[in-house]
Amino acid sequence: MPETTASANGARRPFRGLILDFVGVLTSGVYEAHEQWCAAQGLAPDAWRAALGTNPEARAWYQALEVGRMSQAEFNRRTAVLLGLDDGENLMGRVWSGARPAAGTIGVARAARAAGYTVALLSNSFGLDPYDPYNHIGVRDLFDVTVLSELEGVAKPDPVIYQRTLDRMGLPAAECVFVDDYLVNLPPAQALGIHTVHATSEESTVAALETLLGVRAACAA
């Protein structure tokens, strides 16, 4: 099961809201897709992950992209040069082309919304143009509230973006569940009183949410 953390005072309360991260929660096969793309370009399988994770320039560009200080097109151009590629056109879309929807988690979200829960997306985005990952994965219609770091000018784990999400949902923190695959993104939510779920696998995330929310995953067709 994924790690779950009770709200600030440890009490179990009825929930009315579900807040979901995107990458690693609503997506499947991302790292494999990135590795396959890298190999097809003649790069080391971990070249994309290494560039964004350990190269200071690329990391700074990605952080600027997350909060809308750099366009995806500019990020594509710069990162293609860094990787030694001739063509940066829609680089992000090409790297992400093999990623798939996490059908189980999406099914739980649909079931929760049908049961009356307010469902929100809280995502550290990585550009919307020319590649829109939310359209690609097919979750644009899944949410009552959508909060993207690129449009907010602030990204997780800054507490500001969590509070904005709650405000737009119109719900108190104690009545919401937040799911994210990065542990660093959970403490700010917990500090506000949100119940958190650490997404370690799709199967365990689905099981935890079905138990917490009292719903069964619907088909994510």
C-alpha positions as CSV (number, residue, x, y, z in Angstrom):
1,M,0.0,0.0,0.0
2,P,1.2,3.6,-0.5
3,E,2.2,5.6,2.5
4,T,-0.8,7.5,3.8
5,T,-0.7,10.3,6.4
6,A,-3.5,11.5,8.5
7,S,-4.5,15.1,8.6
8,A,-2.8,17.4,11.1
9,N,-4.5,16.2,14.3
10,G,-4.5,12.5,13.2
11,A,-8.3,12.2,13.1
12,R,-10.1,10.5,10.3
13,R,-12.8,12.7,8.8
14,P,-15.2,12.4,5.9
15,F,-13.7,13.7,2.7
16,R,-15.3,15.8,0.0
17,G,-12.3,16.6,-2.2
18,L,-9.6,14.8,-4.2
19,I,-6.5,16.6,-5.4
20,L,-4.3,14.7,-7.9
21,D,-0.7,15.3,-9.2
22,F,-0.2,14.5,-12.8
23,V,3.2,12.8,-13.6
24,G,3.5,9.5,-11.7
25,V,-0.2,9.6,-10.6
26,L,-2.3,10.0,-13.8
27,T,0.5,8.8,-16.1
28,S,2.0,5.4,-16.7
29,G,5.2,4.2,-18.4
30,V,6.8,7.6,-18.4
31,Y,10.4,6.6,-17.6
32,E,10.3,3.7,-20.0
33,A,9.0,6.0,-22.7
34,H,11.8,8.5,-22.1
35,E,14.4,5.7,-22.2
36,Q,13.0,4.3,-25.4
37,W,13.0,7.7,-27.0
38,C,16.6,8.3,-25.9
39,A,17.8,5.0,-27.3
40,A,16.1,5.7,-30.6
41,Q,18.0,9.0,-30.9
42,G,21.3,7.2,-30.2
43,L,21.5,8.7,-26.7
44,A,22.2,6.9,-23.4
45,P,18.8,5.6,-22.1
46,D,19.0,7.9,-19.1
47,A,20.2,11.0,-21.0
48,W,16.9,12.9,-20.7
49,R,16.5,12.1,-17.0
50,A,20.2,12.9,-16.3
51,A,20.0,16.2,-18.2
52,L,17.0,17.4,-16.2
53,G,18.1,16.0,-12.9
54,T,21.8,16.7,-12.7
55,N,22.8,19.3,-15.4
56,P,22.6,22.7,-13.7
57,E,21.6,24.6,-16.8
58,A,18.9,22.1,-17.9
59,R,17.6,21.9,-14.3
60,A,17.4,25.7,-14.2
61,W,15.6,25.8,-17.5
62,Y,13.1,23.2,-16.4
63,Q,12.4,25.1,-13.2
64,A,11.8,28.3,-15.2
65,L,9.5,26.3,-17.5
66,E,7.5,25.1,-14.5
67,V,6.6,28.6,-13.4
68,G,6.1,30.2,-16.8
69,R,9.4,32.1,-17.0
70,M,10.4,30.1,-20.1
71,S,8.3,28.9,-23.0
72,Q,8.3,25.2,-23.9
73,A,9.6,26.1,-27.3
74,E,12.6,27.8,-25.9
75,F,13.2,25.0,-23.4
76,N,13.0,22.5,-26.4
77,R,15.5,24.5,-28.4
78,R,18.1,24.8,-25.5
79,T,17.7,21.2,-24.3
80,A,18.1,19.8,-27.9
81,V,21.4,21.6,-28.2
82,L,22.5,20.3,-24.8
83,L,21.7,16.8,-25.8
84,G,23.5,17.2,-29.1
85,L,20.4,16.9,-31.2
86,D,19.9,18.8,-34.5
87,D,16.2,19.3,-34.1
88,G,14.4,20.8,-31.1
89,E,11.0,21.1,-32.7
90,N,8.4,19.7,-30.2
91,L,11.1,18.0,-28.3
92,M,8.9,17.6,-25.2
93,G,6.2,16.0,-27.2
94,R,8.5,13.6,-28.9
95,V,10.1,12.6,-25.6
96,W,6.7,12.1,-24.0
97,S,5.0,10.4,-27.0
98,G,5.1,6.9,-25.4
99,A,3.6,7.9,-22.1
100,R,0.2,6.4,-21.3
101,P,-2.8,7.2,-19.1
102,A,-2.9,5.5,-15.7
103,A,-6.3,4.0,-16.3
104,G,-6.8,2.8,-12.8
105,T,-6.2,6.1,-11.1
106,I,-8.2,7.9,-13.7
107,G,-11.0,5.5,-13.1
108,V,-11.0,6.2,-9.4
109,A,-11.0,10.0,-10.1
110,R,-14.0,9.6,-12.4
111,A,-15.8,7.4,-9.8
112,A,-15.1,10.0,-7.1
113,R,-16.4,12.9,-9.2
114,A,-19.6,10.9,-10.1
115,A,-20.0,10.3,-6.3
116,G,-20.0,14.0,-5.7
117,Y,-16.4,14.6,-4.7
118,T,-14.7,17.8,-6.0
119,V,-11.7,16.6,-8.1
120,A,-8.8,18.9,-8.7
121,L,-5.5,18.7,-10.6
122,L,-2.5,20.2,-8.9
123,S,0.4,19.9,-11.3
124,N,3.9,21.3,-11.7
125,S,3.5,21.7,-15.4
126,F,6.2,21.6,-18.1
127,G,4.6,23.7,-20.8
128,L,1.4,23.6,-22.8
129,D,2.5,24.6,-26.3
130,P,3.3,23.0,-28.6
131,Y,2.9,19.9,-26.5
132,D,0.0,19.7,-24.0
133,P,0.6,16.6,-21.8
134,Y,-2.9,16.8,-20.3
135,N,-4.5,16.6,-23.7
136,H,-2.1,13.8,-24.6
137,I,-3.0,11.7,-21.6
138,G,-6.7,12.6,-22.0
139,V,-7.5,14.1,-18.6
140,R,-8.6,17.6,-19.5
141,D,-12.3,16.8,-18.7
142,L,-11.5,15.0,-15.5
143,F,-11.4,17.9,-13.1
144,D,-13.6,20.5,-11.5
145,V,-10.5,22.6,-10.7
146,T,-7.2,22.7,-12.5
147,V,-4.2,24.4,-11.0
148,L,-1.0,24.4,-13.1
149,S,2.2,25.9,-11.9
150,E,3.0,27.5,-15.3
151,L,-0.1,29.6,-15.1
152,E,0.2,30.3,-11.3
153,G,3.8,31.4,-11.3
154,V,4.5,29.2,-8.4
155,A,5.2,25.5,-8.1
156,K,5.0,22.7,-5.5
157,P,6.2,22.4,-2.8
158,D,5.5,26.1,-2.2
159,P,2.5,26.2,0.2
160,V,0.9,29.0,-1.8
161,I,-0.1,26.7,-4.6
162,Y,-1.8,24.2,-2.3
163,Q,-3.8,26.9,-0.6
164,R,-4.9,28.3,-4.0
165,T,-6.1,24.8,-4.9
166,L,-8.2,24.6,-1.7
167,D,-9.6,28.1,-2.2
168,R,-10.7,27.3,-5.8
169,M,-12.3,24.0,-4.6
170,G,-14.1,25.8,-1.9
171,L,-13.2,23.1,0.7
172,P,-11.3,23.1,3.9
173,A,-8.0,21.2,4.0
174,A,-9.3,18.5,6.4
175,E,-11.9,17.4,3.9
176,C,-9.4,16.8,1.0
177,V,-7.1,14.0,0.0
178,F,-3.9,14.9,-2.0
179,V,-2.0,12.3,-4.1
180,D,1.6,12.9,-5.3
181,D,4.5,10.6,-6.2
182,Y,7.2,13.0,-4.8
183,L,7.6,12.8,-1.1
184,V,8.9,16.4,-1.0
185,N,5.5,17.6,-2.2
186,L,3.5,16.0,0.7
187,P,4.6,17.9,3.9
188,P,3.2,21.3,2.8
189,A,-0.2,19.7,2.2
190,Q,0.0,17.9,5.5
191,A,0.9,21.2,7.3
192,L,-2.4,22.6,5.9
193,G,-4.3,19.6,7.3
194,I,-4.8,17.8,4.0
195,H,-4.7,14.0,4.1
196,T,-1.9,12.7,1.8
197,V,-1.2,9.6,-0.2
198,H,2.2,8.9,-1.5
199,A,1.8,7.3,-4.9
200,T,4.3,4.5,-5.1
201,S,2.5,2.4,-7.7
202,E,-0.8,2.7,-9.6
203,E,-2.2,-0.5,-8.0
204,S,-1.5,0.6,-4.5
205,T,-2.7,4.2,-5.2
206,V,-6.0,2.9,-6.5
207,A,-6.5,0.6,-3.5
208,A,-5.8,3.4,-1.1
209,L,-8.1,5.9,-2.7
210,E,-10.9,3.3,-3.0
211,T,-10.6,2.7,0.7
212,L,-10.4,6.4,1.7
213,L,-13.2,7.6,-0.6
214,G,-15.5,4.7,-0.6
215,V,-15.7,4.4,-4.4
216,R,-14.7,1.8,-6.9
217,A,-12.6,2.6,-10.0
218,A,-14.6,3.3,-13.1
219,C,-13.5,2.5,-16.6
220,A,-11.2,5.2,-17.9
221,A,-12.1,4.8,-21.5
